[in-house]
Amino acid sequence: MTSRTDPQQEIDGDVYVWPRHLASTTGTGDPALAPLLDLGWDLRYDDDSNGFVSAPDRRVRLGYLPEGEDDGLWRINAYKDSFGPPAWGVCFNDRVSTEFVTAFTTVLATAYEQRPDAYLARPAPGDDDHDPFLAVVPLLKQGWQIDRPRWDVFAVQAPGGHAGMEFTTGDLDPEIELTTREARWHLWAGKSIDRPVWYATASTDTPVALLTAVTECIADPAPLPRWREATSSYIKGMAQLTPILSPGPPAPTPLDVQRAVSSRRPAALPPASVPRWSTTSRPALPGPRR
């Protein structure tokens, strides 16, 4: 992100949004796809303009699904066997900040270039490099507070209570983790976990390094640039907005912004390779959890 102290570079926005977990999507997935496409991964589209990206060995697959059946915009799976079930799966919904997804795909690209052991590394409690607690540390350093909302859940909550991260203990059904929001890891921002504006989930065996990349990006104290008129790009009424004061051309009109966003089309994999998001919700919780 361009900082306030670097006025020489063009800043894509007219306000800064803080804290950054109250920012939302930029409206384009291109930055998050770039780390994988730069490695020469295959990109395809379906008839609805959903994008699918596959590693050369088909053992890591990403689906970008703006025309999907639900709000699960990003689906990322990794496989020990390209014809077997996913080893792990991650989902980001359609309001997650593009920067957070980019942090994930950037580290994923690096891990893929190293070896399968890197992008398939299972969390291991007590291990210096793979302990699940490492993913929580960046948030704790920024003042997020430990919480125990239920007996089987360890959680941290952002100052102000408008974001949180939950880790569910005990055994979970691998298929349910991939097809619902009942996953090992659950990140969210908004009024509550049951009514989030954005959310992300990760299944049990998601490598800790990938999760930590996201939490480090969320914990970064620097604000994110957004367009004030593009209210879907931040959580209105919660986020703090500060005008960007820097020399440059006149700010675009709301119509300019709308045209720019609509012209950006990211990317595509056969739909069957990325599991669909279920509308299933916890029966004990009020309201849908989509």
VEXFI-561044 format. One record per residue (C-alpha): residue number from 1; x negated, y, z. Coordinates in steps of 0.5 Angstrom, whole numbers, plus 500, padded with zeros to 3 digits. Layout:
num	east	north	up
NUM	X	Y	Z;
...
END
This chain:
num	east	north	up
1	500	500	500;
2	498	507	499;
3	496	511	505;
4	498	518	507;
5	491	520	507;
6	490	518	499;
7	494	523	495;
8	490	522	489;
9	494	515	488;
10	501	516	485;
11	506	513	491;
12	512	509	488;
13	517	513	493;
14	519	519	496;
15	520	517	503;
16	516	512	508;
17	520	507	511;
18	518	505	518;
19	517	500	522;
20	516	496	515;
21	520	490	517;
22	526	495	516;
23	524	496	509;
24	528	492	504;
25	527	490	497;
26	523	494	492;
27	528	491	486;
28	522	488	482;
29	519	481	484;
30	513	482	479;
31	508	484	484;
32	510	477	488;
33	509	473	482;
34	503	476	479;
35	498	472	484;
36	501	466	481;
37	501	468	474;
38	494	471	474;
39	492	463	475;
40	495	461	469;
41	501	458	472;
42	507	456	467;
43	513	461	467;
44	520	460	464;
45	527	462	464;
46	533	459	464;
47	539	462	460;
48	541	466	466;
49	534	470	467;
50	532	466	473;
51	525	465	473;
52	521	459	475;
53	514	458	476;
54	510	452	476;
55	502	450	478;
56	499	446	472;
57	500	440	476;
58	507	441	478;
59	505	440	486;
60	507	448	487;
61	513	451	484;
62	517	457	485;
63	524	459	483;
64	526	467	483;
65	533	466	482;
66	537	473	482;
67	543	469	478;
68	543	464	483;
69	549	461	487;
70	547	465	493;
71	543	470	496;
72	536	466	497;
73	532	469	492;
74	526	466	492;
75	525	459	493;
76	518	456	494;
77	516	449	495;
78	510	444	495;
79	509	437	494;
80	504	431	495;
81	507	428	489;
82	510	432	484;
83	515	427	483;
84	517	426	490;
85	520	430	495;
86	518	437	498;
87	512	437	503;
88	515	444	505;
89	519	449	503;
90	520	457	504;
91	526	461	502;
92	526	469	502;
93	533	472	501;
94	535	478	496;
95	533	483	501;
96	526	481	504;
97	521	486	502;
98	517	485	496;
99	511	486	500;
100	512	480	504;
101	513	475	499;
102	507	478	495;
103	503	477	502;
104	505	470	502;
105	504	468	494;
106	497	472	495;
107	495	467	500;
108	498	461	497;
109	494	462	490;
110	488	462	494;
111	490	456	498;
112	491	453	491;
113	485	454	488;
114	481	451	494;
115	484	444	495;
116	491	441	496;
117	489	440	503;
118	489	448	504;
119	496	449	501;
120	499	442	504;
121	495	443	511;
122	500	441	516;
123	501	445	523;
124	497	442	529;
125	498	445	536;
126	492	446	539;
127	488	446	533;
128	484	453	532;
129	486	454	525;
130	493	451	524;
131	496	452	531;
132	503	454	530;
133	502	460	535;
134	497	463	530;
135	503	466	526;
136	506	469	532;
137	500	473	534;
138	500	479	529;
139	507	480	532;
140	505	480	539;
141	500	485	538;
142	505	490	535;
143	509	489	541;
144	514	484	539;
145	517	481	546;
146	517	473	547;
147	524	471	548;
148	528	464	549;
149	535	465	546;
150	536	458	547;
151	533	452	550;
152	530	449	544;
153	528	456	541;
154	522	460	542;
155	522	467	539;
156	519	474	539;
157	523	480	538;
158	521	487	535;
159	521	493	539;
160	529	496	538;
161	531	489	537;
162	532	489	530;
163	528	484	528;
164	526	477	530;
165	522	471	529;
166	525	464	531;
167	521	457	532;
168	525	451	533;
169	523	445	537;
170	524	438	537;
171	526	434	531;
172	529	437	525;
173	532	433	519;
174	527	435	513;
175	533	435	508;
176	537	440	512;
177	531	445	513;
178	530	445	505;
179	538	446	504;
180	540	451	510;
181	538	456	514;
182	537	451	520;
183	529	451	519;
184	523	450	523;
185	522	458	522;
186	527	463	521;
187	525	471	520;
188	530	476	520;
189	532	483	520;
190	538	487	522;
191	543	487	527;
192	542	480	529;
193	540	473	527;
194	547	472	525;
195	548	478	521;
196	541	479	518;
197	540	484	512;
198	534	480	510;
199	531	473	512;
200	526	468	511;
201	526	461	513;
202	520	456	513;
203	520	448	514;
204	516	444	519;
205	510	443	515;
206	509	450	512;
207	502	451	513;
208	500	456	518;
209	496	461	514;
210	502	462	509;
211	506	464	515;
212	501	468	518;
213	500	472	512;
214	507	474	512;
215	507	476	519;
216	501	480	518;
217	504	484	513;
218	510	485	517;
219	506	487	523;
220	502	492	519;
221	503	499	522;
222	503	503	516;
223	510	505	513;
224	512	502	506;
225	514	507	500;
226	521	507	498;
227	526	512	494;
228	531	515	499;
229	537	514	494;
230	535	507	493;
231	539	505	500;
232	538	498	498;
233	531	498	499;
234	531	500	507;
235	536	498	512;
236	540	504	512;
237	541	507	519;
238	536	503	523;
239	529	505	519;
240	526	511	520;
241	525	515	514;
242	519	520	513;
243	518	525	506;
244	512	523	502;
245	508	530	502;
246	503	529	496;
247	502	533	489;
248	505	530	483;
249	510	530	478;
250	517	532	480;
251	521	526	484;
252	526	522	479;
253	533	523	479;
254	537	517	482;
255	539	515	475;
256	532	515	473;
257	531	510	479;
258	537	506	477;
259	534	505	470;
260	527	503	472;
261	529	498	477;
262	534	495	472;
263	528	495	467;
264	524	490	471;
265	525	483	470;
266	521	478	474;
267	521	471	473;
268	522	462	472;
269	522	452	473;
270	528	447	472;
271	533	449	477;
272	533	442	480;
273	526	443	482;
274	528	448	487;
275	533	446	492;
276	539	450	492;
277	541	454	499;
278	547	451	502;
279	553	456	505;
280	553	451	511;
281	552	455	518;
282	551	453	525;
283	559	451	528;
284	557	454	534;
285	555	461	532;
286	560	466	529;
287	561	468	522;
288	557	465	516;
289	550	465	516;
290	548	467	508;
END
